[in-house]
Amino acid sequence: MVDRSQGRKKSDFVAKTSVDAGAFMDYFVNGTNYKITYANFVGGLGVTGSITQTGAATGIAVLDIDGSVNKIRNIESGAGILASVSSQNGVELKHNFSADSTGRPLLLNTTDATPDIASIVGGDGITATSTSNYVTLSADALPYAQVHIQGNSNATTIGTAGTPVKAAGTFTVGIQSGFTGDTTGKIVYNGTTTRVVAVHVTATIKPASANNQDLFIQIAKNGTVEAGSKIVREVDTAQTANCSTFFNVSLAQNDYVELYVGNATSTDNVVVTDAILGLVN
């Protein structure tokens, strides 16, 4: 048999639906017949292997298999997401947020790969509460308190001239919020935020027995008098004097305020017949 590469004619093909292993394909170029293995032919076309989907089955597939046609879905921008072609010709997905320039933004570092969402913290007198999917800002109730005494005859014992002591007597507790007053005349601050409060006192005082006594009142915080709150009156035994004082005091939680009285002249006792001690923020 002669092996010729030219002048051959093929006909009478047998139909098949697959290619057998080891099969050859033939082709001709410039009148010359050539043959190539089927494996090399497929490799030359670059169609070896298969395209399949991977990853979570619940995800959105980029590959859309439609029968014998494999489609590649376009990636579109969505709410807050920007899709674009990068400088390296890749698909780039990035957030698409902006922050208003008015006021203080909650979304920070919008150009960073990971923007920050600022927390809301309540400032002085403001409470921030997170409930479900919203935040509520509310103003705290302003603290206030008051105690008073009327018609008192109990004398405050003076141990040393010029040294103030807590006023003696049974006080009545008035309306209060953020404070707790008691019958000794003490008012305790219950709040957790340190704040400056205005303390005001009005008192009617007299000496127990001596004449021409320089009596005084002072505001005390945690048992220590505020030097600048001292008010002095000269009083005779048969007379009473009305004194008023006012002072701003910084209070932390559990700090307390009281009314103190003293005698700058002698150790003659002092009677606080009437008094009002009040605090307000």
NURO-624382 format. One record per atom (N, C-alpha, C, O): x, y, z. Coordinates in steps of 0.2 Angstrom, whole numbers, padded with zeros to 4 digits, always signed. Example, Ala and Ser with C-alpha at 12.3 -4.5 7.8 and 13.67 -1.06 7.14 Angstrom:
+0066-0028+0039 +0062-0022+0039 +0066-0016+0039 +0071-0017+0042 +0064-0011+0035 +0068-0005+0036 +0064+0000+0039 +0067+0006+0040 
//
This chain:
+0004-0006+0000 +0000+0000+0000 +0004+0006+0000 +0010+0006+0003 +0002+0011-0004 +0006+0017-0004 +0004+0022+0001 -0002+0024+0001 +0008+0025+0004 +0006+0031+0009 +0008+0037+0006 +0013+0040+0005 +0002+0040+0003 +0003+0046+0000 +0000+0052+0004 -0005+0051+0007 +0003+0058+0003 +0000+0064+0007 -0003+0069+0003 -0006+0074+0005 -0004+0067-0004 -0007+0071-0009 -0012+0067-0013 -0011+0061-0014 -0017+0070-0016 -0021+0067-0020 -0026+0062-0018 -0029+0058-0021 -0027+0061-0011 -0032+0057-0008 -0039+0059-0007 -0039+0066-0006 -0044+0055-0008 -0051+0057-0007 -0054+0053-0002 -0053+0047-0002 -0058+0057+0003 -0061+0053+0008 -0069+0054+0007 -0071+0059+0004 -0072+0048+0008 -0079+0048+0008 -0082+0042+0012 -0078+0039+0015 -0089+0042+0012 -0092+0036+0015 -0090+0036+0023 -0088+0031+0025 -0092+0042+0026 -0090+0042+0034 -0096+0039+0038 -0102+0038+0036 -0094+0036+0043 -0098+0033+0048 -0100+0038+0053 -0095+0040+0057 -0106+0039+0055 -0108+0044+0060 -0107+0042+0067 -0108+0036+0068 -0104+0046+0071 -0103+0045+0078 -0104+0051+0082 -0104+0057+0080 -0106+0050+0089 -0107+0056+0093 -0102+0057+0098 -0102+0062+0102 -0096+0054+0097 -0091+0055+0102 -0084+0053+0098 -0085+0050+0093 -0079+0055+0101 -0072+0054+0098 -0069+0048+0102 -0068+0049+0108 -0067+0043+0099 -0063+0037+0102 -0056+0040+0104 -0053+0044+0102 -0054+0036+0110 -0048+0038+0112 -0042+0036+0107 -0043+0030+0104 -0037+0040+0106 -0032+0038+0102 -0034+0040+0094 -0030+0039+0090 -0039+0044+0094 -0041+0046+0087 -0037+0051+0084 -0034+0055+0088 -0037+0052+0077 -0033+0057+0074 -0038+0061+0070 -0044+0059+0068 -0037+0068+0070 -0040+0072+0065 -0036+0074+0060 -0029+0074+0060 -0039+0075+0054 -0034+0077+0048 -0036+0084+0045 -0042+0086+0046 -0032+0087+0042 -0033+0093+0039 -0028+0094+0033 -0023+0090+0033 -0029+0099+0029 -0024+0100+0024 -0022+0107+0023 -0026+0112+0025 -0016+0108+0021 -0014+0115+0020 -0010+0115+0013 -0005+0111+0012 -0012+0120+0009 -0008+0120+0003 -0008+0114-0001 -0003+0112-0004 -0013+0110-0001 -0014+0104-0005 -0011+0098-0002 -0010+0093-0005 -0008+0099+0004 -0005+0093+0008 -0009+0091+0014 -0011+0095+0018 -0010+0085+0015 -0014+0082+0020 -0010+0081+0026 -0004+0079+0026 -0013+0083+0032 -0009+0082+0039 -0014+0078+0043 -0020+0078+0043 -0011+0075+0049 -0015+0072+0054 -0012+0074+0061 -0007+0076+0061 -0017+0075+0065 -0015+0077+0072 -0020+0073+0077 -0025+0071+0076 -0017+0071+0083 -0021+0067+0088 -0026+0072+0090 -0026+0078+0090 -0032+0068+0092 -0037+0072+0095 -0036+0076+0101 -0038+0082+0102 -0031+0073+0105 -0029+0077+0111 -0026+0083+0110 -0027+0088+0113 -0021+0083+0105 -0017+0088+0103 -0021+0094+0099 -0020+0100+0100 -0026+0091+0096 -0031+0096+0092 -0035+0100+0097 -0035+0106+0097 -0038+0096+0103 -0041+0100+0108 -0037+0105+0112 -0039+0110+0113 -0031+0102+0113 -0026+0107+0117 -0024+0113+0113 -0024+0118+0116 -0024+0112+0106 -0022+0118+0102 -0028+0123+0102 -0027+0129+0101 -0034+0121+0103 -0040+0125+0103 -0040+0129+0109 -0044+0134+0110 -0037+0126+0115 -0037+0129+0121 -0044+0128+0125 -0046+0133+0128 -0047+0123+0123 -0054+0122+0126 -0054+0116+0131 -0059+0113+0132 -0048+0114+0134 -0047+0109+0139 -0050+0111+0145 -0051+0117+0147 -0052+0107+0149 -0055+0108+0156 -0062+0110+0156 -0066+0109+0150 -0065+0112+0161 -0072+0114+0162 -0073+0120+0166 -0069+0122+0170 -0079+0124+0165 -0080+0130+0169 -0086+0128+0174 -0091+0126+0172 -0085+0128+0180 -0090+0127+0185 -0090+0132+0191 -0086+0136+0191 -0096+0132+0194 -0097+0137+0199 -0094+0134+0206 -0094+0128+0207 -0092+0139+0210 -0089+0137+0217 -0091+0142+0222 -0094+0147+0220 -0090+0140+0228 -0092+0145+0234 -0099+0143+0236 -0102+0138+0234 -0102+0147+0241 -0108+0146+0244 -0114+0145+0239 -0114+0150+0234 -0118+0140+0239 -0123+0139+0235 -0129+0145+0235 -0132+0146+0231 -0129+0148+0241 -0134+0154+0242 -0131+0160+0239 -0135+0165+0239 -0125+0161+0237 -0122+0167+0234 -0125+0168+0227 -0128+0164+0224 -0124+0174+0224 -0126+0176+0218 -0120+0174+0213 -0114+0177+0213 -0121+0170+0208 -0116+0167+0204 -0114+0172+0198 -0119+0175+0195 -0108+0173+0197 -0106+0177+0191 -0107+0173+0185 -0108+0176+0179 -0106+0167+0185 -0106+0162+0179 -0114+0160+0179 -0116+0157+0183 -0117+0162+0173 -0124+0160+0172 -0124+0154+0167 -0123+0155+0161 -0125+0148+0169 -0125+0142+0164 -0132+0142+0161 -0137+0140+0165 -0132+0143+0155 -0139+0143+0151 -0138+0138+0146 -0137+0139+0140 -0140+0131+0148 -0139+0126+0143 -0132+0125+0141 -0127+0124+0145 -0130+0125+0134 -0124+0125+0132 -0120+0131+0132 -0114+0132+0130 -0123+0137+0134 -0120+0143+0134 -0118+0145+0141 -0123+0146+0145 -0112+0147+0142 -0110+0150+0148 -0109+0157+0148 -0105+0160+0144 -0114+0161+0152 -0114+0168+0152 -0110+0171+0158 -0111+0168+0163 -0107+0176+0157 -0104+0180+0163 -0108+0186+0164 -0108+0190+0160 -0111+0186+0170 -0115+0192+0172 -0111+0198+0173 -0105+0198+0176 -0113+0204+0171 -0110+0210+0173 -0111+0212+0180 -0116+0210+0183 -0106+0215+0183 -0107+0217+0190 -0109+0224+0191 -0106+0229+0188 -0115+0225+0194 -0118+0232+0194 -0117+0235+0201 -0116+0232+0206 -0117+0242+0201 -0117+0246+0207 -0124+0245+0210 -0129+0245+0207 -0123+0245+0217 -0130+0244+0221 -0130+0250+0226 -0126+0254+0226 -0135+0250+0230 -0135+0255+0236 -0129+0255+0240 -0128+0250+0244 -0126+0260+0240 -0120+0261+0244 -0114+0257+0242 -0108+0257+0245 -0114+0254+0236 -0109+0250+0233 -0107+0253+0226 -0112+0254+0222 -0101+0254+0225 -0099+0256+0218 -0094+0251+0215 -0089+0249+0217 -0096+0249+0209 -0093+0244+0205 -0089+0248+0199 -0092+0252+0196 -0083+0246+0198 -0079+0250+0193 -0073+0245+0190 -0072+0240+0194 -0070+0247+0185 -0064+0244+0182 -0058+0247+0185 -0057+0253+0184 -0054+0243+0188 -0048+0246+0191 -0042+0248+0186 -0043+0246+0180 -0037+0251+0188 -0032+0253+0184 -0028+0247+0181 -0024+0247+0176 -0029+0241+0185 -0025+0235+0183 -0030+0231+0179 -0029+0225+0178 -0036+0234+0177 -0041+0231+0173 -0045+0225+0177 -0047+0220+0174 -0045+0226+0183 -0049+0221+0187 -0056+0224+0189 -0057+0230+0188 -0060+0220+0192 -0066+0223+0194 -0066+0225+0201 -0064+0221+0206 -0067+0232+0203 -0066+0234+0209 -0073+0236+0212 -0077+0240+0210 -0074+0233+0218 -0080+0235+0222 -0078+0239+0228 -0074+0237+0232 -0081+0244+0230 -0080+0248+0236 -0086+0252+0238 -0091+0253+0234 -0086+0254+0244 -0092+0257+0247 -0092+0264+0244 -0088+0267+0241 -0099+0267+0244 -0100+0273+0241 -0104+0277+0245 -0110+0279+0244 -0101+0279+0251 -0104+0283+0256 -0101+0290+0256 -0096+0292+0254 -0105+0295+0259 -0103+0302+0259 -0105+0305+0266 -0111+0302+0268 -0102+0309+0269 -0104+0312+0275 -0105+0320+0274 -0101+0323+0271 -0111+0322+0277 -0112+0329+0276 -0107+0333+0280 -0105+0331+0286 -0106+0339+0278 -0101+0343+0281 -0104+0348+0286 -0100+0351+0290 -0110+0348+0287 -0113+0352+0292 -0114+0348+0299 -0116+0342+0299 -0112+0351+0304 -0112+0347+0311 -0107+0342+0311 -0101+0342+0308 -0108+0337+0316 -0103+0332+0317 -0105+0325+0313 -0111+0323+0315 -0102+0322+0309 -0104+0316+0305 -0103+0310+0310 -0099+0310+0314 -0108+0306+0309 -0108+0299+0312 -0103+0294+0308 -0100+0290+0311 -0103+0295+0302 -0099+0291+0298 -0092+0294+0297 -0091+0300+0294 -0087+0291+0299 -0080+0294+0299 -0076+0290+0294 -0077+0285+0292 -0070+0294+0292 -0065+0291+0287 -0069+0288+0281 -0067+0282+0280 -0073+0291+0278 -0076+0289+0272 -0072+0286+0266 -0074+0282+0262 -0066+0289+0266 -0061+0287+0260 -0057+0281+0262 -0054+0278+0258 -0058+0278+0268 -0054+0273+0270 -0057+0266+0268 -0063+0266+0266 -0053+0261+0268 -0056+0254+0266 -0061+0252+0271 -0066+0249+0269 -0060+0254+0277 -0065+0252+0283 -0067+0259+0286 -0064+0261+0291 -0073+0262+0284 -0075+0268+0288 -0077+0266+0295 -0079+0260+0296 -0077+0271+0299 -0080+0270+0306 -0086+0273+0307 -0087+0279+0304 -0091+0270+0311 -0097+0273+0313 -0096+0275+0320 -0095+0271+0324 -0097+0282+0321 -0095+0284+0328 -0101+0282+0333 -0107+0282+0331 -0099+0281+0339 -0104+0280+0344 -0106+0286+0347 -0103+0292+0347 -0113+0286+0349 -0116+0292+0352 -0115+0291+0360 -0118+0287+0363 -0112+0296+0363 -0111+0296+0370 -0115+0302+0373 -0114+0308+0371 -0119+0301+0378 -0122+0307+0382 -0117+0311+0385 -0113+0308+0389 -0118+0318+0385 -0113+0322+0388 -0117+0324+0395 -0121+0321+0397 -0114+0329+0398 -0117+0332+0404 -0124+0333+0404 -0126+0338+0400 -0128+0330+0408 -0135+0331+0408 -0139+0328+0402 -0145+0329+0401 -0136+0323+0398 -0139+0320+0392 -0138+0313+0393 -0132+0310+0394 -0143+0309+0392 -0143+0302+0392 -0144+0299+0385 -0149+0301+0382 -0140+0294+0383 -0141+0291+0376 -0143+0284+0377 -0140+0280+0381 -0149+0282+0374 -0151+0275+0375 -0152+0272+0368 -0155+0275+0364 -0150+0266+0368 -0150+0262+0361 -0156+0257+0362 -0156+0253+0367 -0161+0258+0358 -0167+0253+0358 -0168+0251+0351 -0170+0255+0347 -0169+0244+0350 -0170+0241+0344 -0165+0244+0339 -0159+0243+0339 -0168+0248+0334 -0164+0251+0328 -0163+0258+0328 -0162+0261+0323 -0164+0261+0334 -0164+0268+0335 -0160+0270+0342 -0160+0266+0346 -0158+0277+0342 -0155+0279+0348 -0159+0285+0350 -0161+0290+0346 -0160+0285+0357 -0164+0291+0360 -0160+0295+0364 -0156+0292+0368 -0160+0302+0363 -0156+0306+0367 -0161+0310+0371 -0166+0313+0369 -0160+0310+0378 -0165+0314+0382 -0161+0318+0387 -0155+0316+0390 -0164+0323+0389 -0160+0327+0394 -0162+0325+0401 -0168+0323+0403 -0157+0324+0405 -0158+0322+0412 -0162+0328+0416 -0161+0334+0415 -0166+0325+0421 -0169+0330+0425 -0164+0334+0429 -0159+0331+0432 -0165+0341+0430 -0161+0345+0434 -0161+0343+0441 -0167+0343+0444 -0156+0342+0444 -0156+0341+0451 -0158+0347+0456 -0155+0352+0454 -0161+0346+0461 -0163+0351+0466 -0165+0348+0472 -0167+0342+0473 -0164+0351+0478 -0166+0349+0484 -0167+0355+0489 -0164+0360+0488 -0170+0353+0495 -0171+0359+0500 -0173+0355+0506 -0177+0351+0507 -0170+0358+0512 -0172+0356+0519 -0173+0363+0523 -0170+0368+0521 -0178+0363+0528 -0179+0369+0531 -0181+0367+0539 -0182+0361+0540 -0180+0372+0543 -0181+0371+0550 -0185+0378+0552 -0183+0383+0550 -0190+0377+0557 -0194+0383+0559 -0195+0382+0566 -0197+0377+0569 -0195+0388+0570 -0196+0388+0577 -0192+0384+0581 -0194+0381+0586 -0186+0383+0579 -0181+0379+0583 -0178+0382+0589 -0177+0388+0589 -0178+0379+0595 -0175+0381+0601 -0168+0378+0603 -0165+0379+0608 -0167+0372+0599 -0161+0369+0601 -0154+0373+0599 -0154+0375+0594 -0150+0373+0604 -0144+0377+0603 -0138+0373+0600 -0138+0367+0602 -0135+0376+0596 -0129+0373+0593 -0123+0374+0598 -0121+0380+0599 -0120+0369+0600 -0114+0369+0605 -0108+0372+0601 -0106+0369+0596 -0105+0377+0604 -0099+0380+0601 -0093+0378+0606 -0093+0380+0611 -0088+0374+0603 -0083+0372+0607 -0077+0377+0607 -0074+0378+0612 -0076+0380+0601 -0070+0385+0601 -0073+0391+0597 -0076+0391+0592 -0071+0397+0600 -0073+0403+0596 -0070+0403+0589 -0064+0402+0588 -0074+0405+0584 -0072+0406+0578 -0072+0399+0574 -0071+0399+0568 -0074+0394+0577 -0074+0387+0573 -0081+0385+0572 -0085+0384+0577 -0083+0385+0566 -0090+0383+0564 -0092+0376+0565 -0087+0371+0565 -0098+0374+0567 -0100+0367+0568 -0107+0367+0565 -0110+0372+0563 -0109+0361+0564 -0115+0359+0560 -0121+0362+0565 -0121+0361+0571 -0126+0365+0561 -0132+0368+0565 -0136+0362+0568 -0138+0358+0564 -0138+0363+0574 -0142+0358+0578 -0149+0360+0576 -0151+0365+0576 -0153+0354+0577 -0161+0355+0576 -0163+0350+0571 -0159+0346+0568 -0170+0349+0571 -0173+0344+0567 -0176+0348+0560 -0180+0352+0561 -0173+0346+0555 -0175+0349+0548 -0181+0345+0545 -0182+0339+0546 -0185+0348+0541 -0190+0345+0537 -0187+0345+0529 -0185+0350+0527 -0188+0339+0526 -0185+0338+0520 -0191+0340+0515 -0197+0338+0515 -0189+0345+0510 -0193+0347+0505 -0193+0343+0499 -0191+0337+0499 -0195+0346+0493 -0195+0343+0487 -0188+0342+0484 -0184+0346+0486 -0186+0336+0481 -0179+0335+0479 -0179+0330+0473 -0184+0326+0472 -0174+0331+0469 -0173+0327+0463 -0165+0326+0462 -0162+0331+0461 -0163+0320+0462 -0156+0319+0461 -0152+0320+0468 -0146+0319+0468 -0155+0322+0473 -0152+0323+0480 -0156+0319+0485 -0162+0317+0484 -0153+0317+0491 -0157+0315+0496 -0156+0319+0503 -0150+0319+0505 -0161+0322+0505 -0160+0326+0511 -0162+0322+0517 -0166+0317+0516 -0160+0324+0523 -0163+0320+0529 -0164+0326+0535 -0163+0332+0534 -0167+0323+0540 -0169+0328+0546 -0163+0331+0550 -0165+0335+0554 -0157+0329+0548 -0152+0332+0552 -0149+0338+0548 -0145+0342+0550 -0152+0339+0542 -0150+0345+0538 -0145+0343+0532 -0142+0348+0529 -0143+0337+0532 -0139+0335+0527 -0142+0334+0520 -0147+0330+0520 -0139+0336+0514 -0142+0334+0508 -0136+0331+0504 -0131+0334+0503 -0137+0325+0502 -0133+0321+0498 -0134+0321+0491 -0140+0320+0488 -0129+0321+0487 -0129+0321+0479 -0129+0314+0477 -0125+0310+0478 -0134+0312+0473 -0135+0305+0470 -0132+0304+0463 -0131+0298+0461 -0131+0309+0460 -0130+0309+0453 -0123+0306+0451 -0118+0306+0456 -0122+0303+0445 -0115+0300+0444 -0111+0305+0440 -0105+0304+0439 -0113+0311+0438 -0110+0316+0434 -0108+0321+0439 -0112+0324+0442 -0101+0323+0439 -0099+0328+0444 -0102+0335+0441 -0101+0336+0435 -0105+0339+0445 -0108+0345+0443 -0107+0351+0448 -0107+0349+0454 -0107+0357+0445 -0107+0363+0450 -0115+0365+0451 -0118+0366+0447 -0116+0365+0458 -0123+0367+0460 -0123+0374+0464 -0118+0375+0467 -0128+0377+0464 -0129+0383+0468 -0132+0382+0474 -0137+0379+0475 -0128+0383+0480 -0131+0382+0486 -0133+0388+0490 -0129+0393+0490 -0139+0389+0492 -0141+0395+0495 -0144+0394+0502 -0147+0388+0503 -0142+0398+0507 -0145+0397+0514 -0148+0404+0516 -0145+0409+0515 -0153+0404+0519 -0156+0409+0523 -0157+0407+0530 -0161+0402+0531 -0155+0410+0535 -0155+0408+0542 -0157+0414+0547 -0154+0419+0546 -0161+0412+0552 -0162+0417+0558 -0158+0414+0564 -0159+0409+0566 -0153+0418+0566 -0149+0416+0572 -0149+0421+0578 -0150+0426+0577 -0147+0418+0583 -0146+0422+0589 -0141+0419+0594 -0141+0412+0594 -0138+0422+0599 -0134+0419+0604 -0138+0416+0609 -0144+0419+0611 -0136+0411+0613 -0140+0408+0618 -0140+0412+0624 -0146+0412+0627 -0135+0416+0626 -0136+0420+0632 -0132+0427+0632 -0133+0431+0636 -0126+0427+0628 -0122+0433+0629 -0124+0438+0624 -0128+0437+0619 -0121+0444+0625 -0123+0450+0621 -0117+0452+0617 -0111+0449+0618 -0119+0456+0612 -0114+0458+0607 -0109+0452+0604 -0103+0452+0605 -0112+0447+0601 -0109+0441+0599 -0109+0442+0591 -0114+0443+0588 -0103+0441+0588 -0102+0440+0581 -0103+0433+0579 -0099+0429+0579 -0109+0432+0577 -0112+0425+0574 -0111+0425+0567 -0112+0430+0563 -0110+0419+0564 -0109+0418+0557 -0112+0412+0555 -0113+0407+0558 -0114+0411+0548 -0116+0405+0545 -0111+0404+0539 -0108+0408+0536 -0110+0397+0538 -0106+0395+0532 -0109+0389+0529 -0113+0385+0532 -0108+0388+0523 -0109+0382+0519 -0104+0377+0520 -0098+0379+0519 -0105+0370+0521 -0100+0365+0522 -0101+0360+0517 -0107+0357+0516 -0096+0357+0514 -0096+0352+0509 -0092+0346+0512 -0086+0347+0514 -0095+0340+0513 -0092+0334+0516 -0089+0336+0523 -0083+0333+0524 -0092+0340+0527 -0089+0342+0533 -0084+0347+0534 -0081+0349+0539 -0082+0350+0528 -0077+0356+0527 -0081+0362+0525 -0084+0362+0519 -0080+0367+0528 -0084+0374+0526 -0080+0377+0520 -0074+0376+0519 -0084+0380+0516 -0082+0384+0511 -0081+0391+0513 -0085+0394+0515 -0074+0393+0513 -0072+0399+0517 -0075+0405+0514 -0077+0409+0517 -0077+0405+0507 -0080+0411+0504 -0087+0412+0506 -0090+0417+0504 -0090+0407+0509 -0097+0407+0510 -0099+0410+0517 -0105+0411+0519 -0094+0412+0520 -0095+0415+0527 -0099+0422+0527 -0096+0426+0524 -0104+0422+0531 -0108+0429+0532 -0108+0430+0540 -0110+0425+0544 -0106+0436+0542 -0106+0437+0550 -0111+0443+0551 -0112+0448+0548 -0114+0442+0557 -0119+0447+0560 -0117+0448+0567 -0116+0443+0571 -0117+0454+0570 -0117+0455+0577 -0124+0455+0580 -0128+0459+0578 -0125+0451+0585 -0131+0450+0588 -0131+0450+0596 -0126+0448+0599 -0136+0453+0599 -0137+0453+0606 -0142+0447+0608 -0145+0445+0604 -0141+0445+0614 -0145+0440+0617 -0153+0441+0616 -0156+0436+0615 -0155+0447+0616 -0162+0448+0615 -0164+0449+0608 -0170+0450+0607 -0160+0448+0604 -0161+0450+0597 -0160+0443+0592 -0156+0439+0594 -0162+0444+0586 -0161+0439+0581 -0158+0442+0575 -0159+0448+0574 -0154+0439+0571 -0152+0442+0565 -0153+0437+0559 -0153+0431+0560 -0155+0440+0554 -0156+0436+0548 -0150+0436+0543 -0147+0441+0541 -0147+0430+0541 -0141+0430+0537 -0143+0426+0531 -0147+0421+0531 -0140+0428+0525 -0141+0424+0519 -0134+0423+0516 -0130+0428+0516 -0133+0417+0513 -0127+0416+0509 -0128+0412+0503 -0133+0408+0503 -0123+0412+0498 -0124+0409+0492 -0117+0407+0490 -0113+0411+0490 -0117+0401+0487 -0110+0398+0485 -0111+0393+0480 -0115+0388+0480 -0107+0393+0475 -0106+0387+0470 -0102+0382+0472 -0096+0383+0474 -0104+0376+0472 -0100+0370+0475 -0100+0365+0470 -0105+0363+0467 -0094+0362+0468 -0094+0356+0464 -0095+0350+0468 -0092+0348+0473 -0100+0346+0465 -0102+0339+0469 -0101+0333+0465 -0103+0333+0459 -0098+0328+0467 -0097+0322+0464 -0102+0317+0468 -0105+0319+0473 -0103+0311+0465 -0108+0307+0468 -0106+0305+0476 -0101+0304+0478 -0112+0306+0480 -0111+0305+0487 -0108+0311+0491 -0108+0310+0497 -0106+0316+0488 -0104+0322+0491 -0111+0325+0495 -0116+0324+0492 -0110+0328+0500 -0115+0331+0504 -0114+0338+0506 -0108+0340+0507 -0119+0342+0507 -0119+0349+0509 -0123+0350+0516 -0128+0347+0517 -0121+0354+0520 -0124+0356+0527 -0123+0363+0528 -0119+0367+0526 -0127+0365+0533 -0127+0372+0536 -0123+0372+0542 -0124+0368+0547 -0118+0376+0542 -0114+0377+0548 -0114+0384+0551 -0116+0389+0548 -0114+0384+0558 -0114+0391+0561 -0108+0391+0566 -0105+0386+0568 -0106+0397+0568 -0101+0398+0573 -0102+0405+0577 -0106+0409+0575 -0098+0406+0582 -0097+0412+0586 -0090+0414+0586 -0086+0411+0588 -0089+0420+0583 -0082+0423+0582 -0080+0426+0588 -0074+0428+0589 -0085+0428+0593 -0083+0432+0599 -0081+0427+0605 -0076+0429+0608 -0085+0422+0606 -0084+0418+0612 -0087+0411+0610 -0088+0409+0605 -0087+0407+0616 -0090+0400+0615 -0097+0400+0617 -0100+0394+0618 -0101+0406+0617 -0108+0406+0619 -0111+0402+0613 -0110+0403+0607 -0116+0398+0614 -0119+0394+0609 -0124+0398+0605 -0125+0404+0606 -0125+0395+0599 -0129+0398+0594 -0136+0395+0593 -0136+0388+0592 -0141+0398+0592 -0148+0395+0591 -0150+0397+0584 -0150+0403+0582 -0151+0392+0580 -0154+0393+0573 -0161+0392+0573 -0164+0387+0573 -0165+0398+0574 -0172+0397+0575 -0176+0395+0569 -0180+0391+0569 -0173+0398+0563 -0176+0396+0556 -0171+0396+0551 -0166+0400+0551 -0172+0392+0546 -0167+0391+0541 -0169+0388+0535 -0174+0383+0536 -0167+0389+0529 -0168+0386+0523 -0162+0384+0520 -0158+0389+0518 -0160+0378+0518 -0154+0376+0514 -0157+0373+0508 -0160+0368+0508 -0155+0376+0502 -0157+0373+0496 -0151+0373+0491 -0146+0376+0491 -0152+0368+0486 -0147+0367+0481 -0151+0366+0474 -0156+0364+0473 -0148+0369+0469 -0151+0369+0462 -0145+0369+0457 -0140+0373+0458 -0146+0365+0452 -0141+0365+0446 -0142+0371+0442 -0138+0372+0437 
//
